[in-house]
Amino acid sequence: MLFLWVFFLTTLVTYLVLHLCKHGRYYYLGFQLPASPMGFAEYYLLYFGSMENVCKRFIQGYETTRDSYKDDPLKKMARMWFGPKLIVLVDDVDLLQSLLRNHLRKSDFHQLLSGHVEGGLLRENHIPKYQQRKKVIEGASFKMTAIKSYVDIFAAEAVILADKVATTEGQQQTYFAEHPYTNGAMKILQLYMLRVFKPWLMVDVIFSLLGYKKQLRKALEDTRQFADQVIDKIRTKITEEKNGGSGDSEEKSRERSSFDEVEESKFAETEKSNFAEVFIRDQMDPRVPEERKISREDLLDEIQTMIDAGFDTTNMTNVFALINLALHPNIQEEVYAELVNIFGEDPVLTPTYDQLQELHVLTRVIKETLRLYPAAPMVGRSLERETVVGGYTLPAGTTICGIVYAIHRHPKHWPNPEVFDPNRFLPAEIARRNPNAYLPFSVGRYCVGYKYAMLQMKVTLSTLLRRYKVLPGDRCRCVQDIRTEFGMTLRSLPGNDVRFEPRCPK
């Protein structure tokens, strides 16, 4: 037994010595950076307890660090160690924006999503490939003509949601539509954040022994199966179109398959196209060189990335907007008055794109919701090279981290930051504020679907608010009752309830 202990300790010491010799400069430069003032015990207690409490302690620790450095203009960041990984928390919004714009490589923590998405816009770190894919996806699915065509789809789905909301006046409503993909994706993202905030779960043996690996495997199967079905349906549609023998269809097929150049003129204004169809037409077009075709695995990654980025972000923002409107009835009535002014008394009138652009009060409500409850509460980048910042040298491999949730509540930029006040986004208020203090859709590698998201939220909220008055639920009676935790997106927790009361036409 003694021999085994000696062998184990010798092996461990040898590994540590070799590791330090190889990465000595990384640790030397890391320890030169300003440190968080949290004590040793306080720092490691961050990782214990429920995810809700872990996130609260993390934010409290971040704010403690920020407040301790506020009188020193040279200290715009602080280091934290996540095991052997150096994380630099950046509080200065101008510095953070500069770093995010100039360093596009995603943080190493995104490797924990391996198996779900290996690449895609979320994880792809080969920047030329990322930029090329982004160009195609934006051109096919998020150009203005495409976005306008989604309004009718959003409206139809919002009506289905409004119809499913129970209409018993004054009663608390509970409704959640489950789907194998969304259930699987939510489980994957939940396990991802567990591993981020509980470092011991990054050890595969521990992760497996605690049963998490089995849960992850099942969730991966469900999400991959659905993405496979999406691809097969599109391929079938294209094949049937080609077999129809229509010259017009063949011409459309040739026009749509272009990997490198997706321009507005490629698609008729009335045509509903999507990036998956563009990529699949490339795969099936013999005129497209093989090196320019996307593989099935890469396409699966892109599809899953788009679904993951879309379903939970807007969902949670809609939830938090409704909760805050329930808690602020005066603001809700201001929104409703605007809706009546734009749409009239008909609660089921399908909105037009132009009408949605006139919803200025509702737009401010959504923006204020994204300030207090940003869809992505944190943003991270990995430095590929040594970078000098404020007299300090950040070593290559450093993870730069901006806590969007805390930046959006910084009293330096947002007076009375905990107060829900949509008028912060009046033009005069925006002009007074540092534009870098608001980043709900990230920076550098920004959200390609932000216009899509804003439109979807306007349609959904306007549809619900025209038919229902939103009231506080039994357990969420004030802003302090709102419960959240960090995931890949900011998550709403049980207890954040509201009631829907049918509106009587005036």
C-alpha positions in Angstrom: 0.0 0.0 0.0 2.9 2.4 0.9 4.4 1.7 -2.5 1.1 2.6 -4.2 0.9 5.9 -2.4 4.6 6.7 -3.2 4.0 5.8 -6.8 0.8 8.0 -6.9 2.4 11.0 -5.3 5.5 10.7 -7.5 3.4 10.5 -10.6 1.3 13.5 -9.5 4.3 15.7 -8.6 6.0 14.7 -11.9 2.9 15.7 -13.9 2.6 19.0 -12.1 6.3 19.8 -12.6 6.1 19.0 -16.4 2.8 21.0 -16.6 4.3 24.0 -15.0 7.4 23.8 -17.1 5.3 23.7 -20.3 2.9 26.5 -19.2 5.1 28.5 -16.8 4.6 31.8 -18.7 0.8 31.3 -18.7 0.7 31.0 -14.9 3.4 33.7 -14.3 1.4 36.3 -16.4 -1.8 35.2 -14.8 -0.7 35.8 -11.3 0.5 39.3 -12.2 -3.1 40.3 -12.9 -5.3 42.0 -10.2 -7.0 39.3 -8.1 -10.5 39.1 -6.8 -10.7 40.2 -3.1 -12.8 37.1 -2.2 -11.2 34.9 0.4 -10.2 31.3 -0.3 -13.2 29.8 1.4 -15.6 32.3 0.0 -14.3 31.6 -3.5 -14.6 27.8 -3.3 -18.1 28.0 -1.7 -19.2 29.5 -5.0 -19.4 26.0 -6.4 -21.7 24.4 -3.8 -25.4 24.4 -3.5 -28.2 24.7 -6.0 -27.5 26.4 -9.4 -29.8 29.3 -8.3 -27.6 29.9 -5.2 -24.4 29.3 -7.1 -25.3 32.0 -9.6 -26.4 34.4 -6.8 -23.0 34.0 -5.0 -21.1 34.3 -8.3 -22.9 37.7 -9.0 -22.3 38.8 -5.4 -18.6 37.9 -5.7 -18.3 39.8 -9.0 -20.0 42.9 -7.6 -17.6 42.7 -4.5 -14.7 42.6 -6.9 -16.0 45.5 -9.0 -16.7 47.7 -6.0 -13.3 47.1 -4.5 -11.6 48.4 -7.7 -14.0 51.3 -8.5 -11.6 53.9 -7.2 -8.6 52.6 -9.2 -9.0 53.4 -12.9 -6.2 51.1 -13.8 -7.9 48.0 -12.5 -10.5 47.3 -15.1 -10.4 43.5 -14.7 -9.8 40.7 -12.2 -8.5 37.2 -12.4 -10.2 34.0 -11.2 -8.8 30.5 -11.5 -11.1 27.7 -12.6 -8.8 24.8 -11.7 -5.8 25.4 -14.1 -7.9 27.7 -16.3 -7.3 31.5 -16.1 -10.5 33.5 -16.3 -10.4 37.3 -16.5 -13.5 39.1 -15.6 -13.7 42.4 -17.5 -15.9 45.2 -15.9 -14.9 48.1 -18.1 -17.5 48.1 -20.9 -15.3 49.9 -23.5 -12.5 47.4 -22.9 -14.9 44.5 -23.0 -16.4 45.6 -26.3 -12.9 46.0 -27.8 -11.8 42.6 -26.7 -15.0 40.9 -27.9 -14.7 42.6 -31.3 -11.0 41.7 -31.8 -11.1 38.1 -30.4 -13.7 35.9 -32.0 -12.6 32.5 -30.7 -15.2 31.0 -28.4 -14.1 30.2 -24.8 -12.8 26.7 -24.1 -15.8 26.0 -22.0 -17.9 25.5 -25.1 -16.0 22.2 -25.6 -18.3 20.8 -23.0 -21.0 20.9 -25.7 -19.1 18.3 -27.6 -21.4 15.6 -28.9 -24.3 18.0 -29.2 -22.8 20.6 -31.5 -19.2 20.1 -32.6 -19.1 23.3 -34.7 -21.9 25.6 -36.0 -22.0 29.3 -35.4 -22.1 28.7 -31.7 -18.8 26.8 -31.4 -16.9 27.1 -34.7 -13.4 28.5 -34.0 -12.0 28.4 -37.5 -12.9 32.0 -38.1 -12.8 32.1 -42.0 -15.2 29.1 -41.9 -17.4 30.8 -39.3 -17.6 34.0 -41.3 -18.4 32.1 -44.5 -21.2 30.1 -42.9 -22.5 33.2 -41.2 -22.8 35.0 -44.5 -24.8 32.2 -46.0 -27.1 31.8 -43.0 -27.8 35.5 -42.7 -28.4 35.8 -46.5 -30.8 32.9 -46.6 -32.8 33.1 -43.4 -32.3 36.6 -41.9 -32.4 39.0 -44.8 -35.2 41.5 -44.5 -37.5 39.9 -47.1 -37.2 36.6 -45.3 -37.8 38.2 -41.9 -40.9 40.0 -43.1 -42.3 36.7 -44.5 -42.1 35.2 -41.0 -44.8 37.5 -39.5 -47.7 35.4 -40.6 -46.0 32.3 -39.1 -45.3 34.0 -35.8 -48.9 35.3 -35.7 -50.4 31.9 -36.4 -48.3 30.3 -33.6 -49.1 33.1 -31.2 -52.8 32.6 -31.7 -52.4 28.9 -31.0 -50.6 29.9 -27.7 -53.3 32.4 -26.8 -56.0 29.8 -27.5 -54.3 27.3 -25.2 -54.1 29.7 -22.4 -57.1 28.8 -20.2 -59.7 31.6 -20.0 -61.2 31.1 -16.6 -61.2 34.6 -15.2 -58.9 35.2 -12.3 -57.5 31.7 -12.2 -53.8 30.9 -12.2 -52.8 29.4 -15.6 -50.3 26.7 -16.2 -49.2 25.7 -19.7 -46.0 24.3 -21.2 -45.7 22.6 -24.5 -43.1 19.8 -24.4 -41.2 18.4 -27.4 -38.5 15.7 -27.5 -36.0 18.2 -29.0 -36.6 21.0 -26.6 -36.6 18.6 -23.6 -33.3 17.2 -24.8 -31.7 20.5 -25.6 -32.7 21.9 -22.2 -31.2 18.9 -20.5 -27.9 19.2 -22.4 -27.6 22.9 -21.6 -28.5 22.2 -17.9 -25.7 19.6 -17.7 -23.3 22.0 -19.5 -23.8 24.7 -16.9 -23.5 22.2 -14.0 -20.1 21.3 -15.4 -19.1 25.0 -15.8 -20.0 25.9 -12.2 -19.1 22.6 -10.5 -15.5 21.9 -11.7 -15.4 18.3 -10.3 -18.1 17.3 -12.9 -15.5 18.1 -15.6 -13.8 14.8 -14.6 -15.6 12.3 -16.9 -15.4 9.5 -14.3 -17.3 11.6 -11.7 -19.7 12.9 -14.3 -20.5 9.3 -15.3 -20.7 7.8 -11.7 -23.3 10.5 -10.7 -25.5 9.4 -13.6 -25.2 12.6 -15.6 -23.5 10.9 -18.6 -26.5 8.6 -19.1 -28.8 11.6 -19.1 -26.6 13.4 -21.5 -26.5 10.4 -23.9 -30.3 10.2 -24.0 -30.7 13.9 -24.6 -28.1 13.8 -27.4 -30.0 11.0 -29.2 -33.3 12.9 -29.0 -31.9 16.2 -30.4 -29.8 14.5 -33.1 -32.8 12.4 -34.3 -35.0 15.5 -34.7 -32.3 17.4 -36.7 -31.9 14.3 -38.9 -35.6 14.4 -39.6 -35.4 18.0 -40.6 -32.7 17.3 -43.1 -34.5 14.3 -44.6 -37.7 16.3 -45.0 -35.9 19.0 -46.9 -34.0 16.5 -49.1 -37.3 14.8 -49.9 -38.9 18.1 -50.8 -36.0 19.0 -53.2 -36.0 15.6 -54.8 -39.8 15.7 -55.4 -39.3 19.2 -56.9 -36.7 17.9 -59.3 -38.7 14.8 -60.2 -41.6 17.0 -61.1 -39.8 17.9 -64.3 -40.7 21.5 -64.2 -38.2 23.7 -65.9 -39.1 26.5 -63.6 -38.3 24.2 -60.6 -35.0 23.2 -62.0 -34.1 26.9 -62.6 -35.1 27.7 -59.0 -32.9 24.8 -57.8 -29.9 26.2 -59.7 -30.5 29.7 -58.4 -30.8 28.6 -54.8 -27.6 26.4 -54.6 -24.8 28.8 -54.1 -22.5 28.3 -51.1 -20.3 31.4 -51.4 -22.7 34.0 -52.7 -26.1 34.3 -51.2 -27.5 37.7 -52.1 -30.9 39.4 -51.9 -31.4 38.9 -55.6 -31.0 35.1 -55.3 -34.5 34.7 -53.9 -37.8 36.2 -55.0 -39.2 38.6 -52.5 -42.2 36.4 -51.8 -40.2 33.2 -51.5 -39.7 31.6 -48.0 -36.1 30.2 -48.0 -33.9 29.0 -45.2 -30.2 28.3 -44.8 -30.7 24.5 -44.4 -32.3 24.3 -47.8 -29.4 26.4 -49.4 -26.8 24.0 -47.9 -28.7 20.9 -48.9 -29.2 22.1 -52.5 -25.4 22.6 -52.6 -25.0 19.0 -51.4 -27.3 17.7 -54.2 -26.0 20.0 -57.0 -23.3 18.2 -59.0 -22.0 21.6 -60.3 -20.9 22.6 -56.8 -17.3 21.5 -56.1 -17.0 18.9 -53.3 -14.7 21.2 -51.2 -17.4 23.8 -51.1 -20.2 21.5 -49.9 -21.1 21.2 -46.2 -21.0 17.8 -44.7 -24.1 16.3 -43.1 -22.5 16.5 -39.6 -21.7 20.2 -40.1 -25.3 20.8 -41.3 -26.7 19.0 -38.2 -24.5 21.3 -36.1 -25.9 24.4 -37.8 -29.5 23.3 -37.5 -29.1 22.4 -33.8 -27.3 25.7 -33.2 -30.2 27.7 -34.7 -32.8 25.8 -32.8 -30.9 26.0 -29.5 -30.2 29.7 -30.0 -33.8 30.5 -30.9 -36.3 28.5 -28.9 -35.2 29.2 -25.3 -33.9 32.8 -25.7 -37.1 34.3 -27.0 -39.2 32.0 -24.8 -37.5 33.2 -21.6 -37.6 36.9 -22.6 -41.3 36.6 -23.3 -41.8 35.0 -19.9 -39.8 37.7 -18.0 -41.6 40.5 -20.0 -45.0 39.1 -19.0 -44.0 38.8 -15.4 -42.8 42.4 -15.3 -45.9 43.7 -17.0 -48.0 41.8 -14.5 -46.0 43.5 -11.7 -46.2 46.9 -13.3 -49.9 47.4 -14.4 -49.4 51.0 -15.4 -46.8 50.1 -17.9 -49.0 47.2 -19.1 -51.9 49.6 -19.7 -49.6 51.9 -21.6 -48.6 49.0 -23.9 -52.3 48.0 -24.3 -53.3 51.5 -25.2 -50.6 51.5 -27.9 -51.8 48.1 -29.2 -55.4 49.4 -29.5 -54.2 52.5 -31.3 -52.3 50.4 -33.8 -54.6 47.4 -34.3 -58.0 48.7 -33.2 -60.4 46.7 -31.0 -60.0 43.4 -32.9 -57.9 41.1 -30.6 -57.2 38.5 -33.3 -56.2 40.8 -36.2 -53.0 39.5 -37.8 -50.4 42.2 -37.6 -48.3 43.4 -40.5 -44.6 44.0 -40.4 -45.1 47.8 -40.7 -47.6 47.8 -37.8 -45.1 46.0 -35.6 -42.5 48.7 -36.3 -44.9 51.2 -34.8 -45.0 49.4 -31.4 -42.5 51.8 -29.7 -43.7 51.2 -26.1 -43.7 47.4 -26.5 -40.2 47.6 -28.1 -39.0 49.6 -25.0 -40.5 47.0 -22.7 -38.7 44.2 -24.6 -35.4 46.1 -24.5 -35.7 46.8 -20.7 -36.6 43.1 -20.2 -33.4 42.1 -22.0 -31.5 44.6 -19.8 -32.6 43.1 -16.5 -32.8 39.5 -17.8 -30.4 39.2 -20.7 -30.9 36.0 -22.7 -27.2 35.3 -22.6 -26.1 36.3 -19.0 -22.4 35.8 -19.7 -20.2 36.1 -22.8 -16.7 34.6 -23.1 -13.8 34.6 -25.6 -10.5 32.8 -25.6 -7.3 34.7 -26.5 -5.3 33.1 -29.2 -2.3 35.3 -28.6 -0.7 37.4 -25.8 -2.6 40.7 -25.5 -1.5 43.8 -23.6 -4.4 45.5 -21.8 -4.0 48.4 -19.4 -0.4 47.6 -18.7 -1.0 43.9 -18.1 -0.1 41.1 -20.4 -2.9 38.5 -20.8 -1.4 35.1 -21.8 -2.6 33.2 -24.8 -5.4 30.8 -23.7 -6.9 33.2 -21.2 -10.7 33.2 -21.1 -12.1 36.7 -21.2 -15.5 36.9 -19.5 -18.1 39.6 -19.4 -21.0 39.2 -17.0 -23.7 40.8 -19.0 -26.2 40.3 -16.2 -24.1 42.5 -13.9 -23.1 45.0 -16.5 -26.7 45.7 -17.3 -27.3 46.4 -13.6 -24.2 48.6 -13.1 -25.3 51.8 -11.3 -22.5 53.7 -13.2 -24.5 53.2 -16.4 -28.0 52.6 -15.2 -29.5 54.8 -12.4 -31.7 52.7 -10.0 -30.6 49.6 -11.9 -33.0 47.2 -10.3 -36.1 49.2 -11.3 -38.0 48.1 -14.4 -38.2 51.3 -16.5 -38.7 51.0 -20.2 -38.3 54.7 -20.6 -34.5 54.1 -20.3 -34.8 53.4 -24.0 -36.3 56.7 -25.1 -34.0 58.3 -27.7 -32.9 61.0 -25.3 -31.9 58.5 -22.6 -30.1 56.3 -25.1 -28.1 59.3 -26.3 -26.9 60.0 -22.8 -25.7 56.5 -22.1 -22.5 54.7 -23.1 -23.7 52.4 -26.0 -21.2 49.8 -24.9 -23.1 49.3 -21.6 -25.9 47.4 -23.4 -25.1 44.1 -25.1 -28.2 41.9 -25.2 -27.2 40.2 -28.4 -23.4 40.0 -27.7 -20.7 41.7 -29.7 -18.2 40.6 -32.4 -19.8 37.2 -32.7 -23.2 38.8 -32.4 -26.6 36.9 -32.6 -27.4 36.6 -36.3 -31.1 36.3 -35.5 -31.6 39.4 -33.4 -34.1 41.0 -35.8 -35.9 37.7 -36.1 -36.0 37.5 -32.3 -37.3 41.0 -31.8 -40.1 40.4 -34.3 -41.1 37.1 -32.8 -41.3 38.7 -29.3 -43.4 41.6 -30.6 -45.9 39.3 -32.3 -46.2 36.9 -29.4 -46.5 39.6 -26.7 -48.9 41.8 -28.7 -51.1 38.8 -29.4 -51.4 37.8 -25.8 -51.8 41.4 -24.4 -54.6 42.2 -26.8 -56.6 39.2 -25.5 -55.5 39.1 -21.9 -54.6 41.2 -18.9 -51.6 39.7 -17.2 -51.8 39.7 -13.3 -49.4 38.6 -10.7 -49.5 34.9 -9.7 -49.8 33.5 -6.2 -46.0 33.1 -5.6 -44.6 36.0 -7.6 -46.0 39.1 -6.1 -43.1 41.5 -6.5 -39.9 41.9 -8.4 -37.9 40.4 -5.6 -39.8 37.1 -5.9 -38.5 36.6 -9.5 -36.2 33.5 -9.5 -33.5 32.9 -12.0 -30.4 30.8 -12.7 -27.7 30.9 -15.3 -27.7 28.5 -18.1 -26.5 29.0 -21.7 -29.5 31.3 -21.4 -30.9 33.0 -18.3 -33.5 30.5 -16.9 -36.8 31.2 -15.2 -37.5 29.0 -12.2 -40.6 27.5 -10.7 -42.6 30.1 -8.8 -42.4 32.8 -11.5 -46.2 32.6 -12.1 -48.7 34.9 -13.6 -52.5 34.8 -14.2 -54.2 35.6 -17.5 -57.5 37.4 -17.3 -59.6 37.9 -20.5 -59.9 41.5 -21.6 -63.4 42.9 -22.1 -63.7 45.1 -25.3 -64.0 48.7 -24.3 
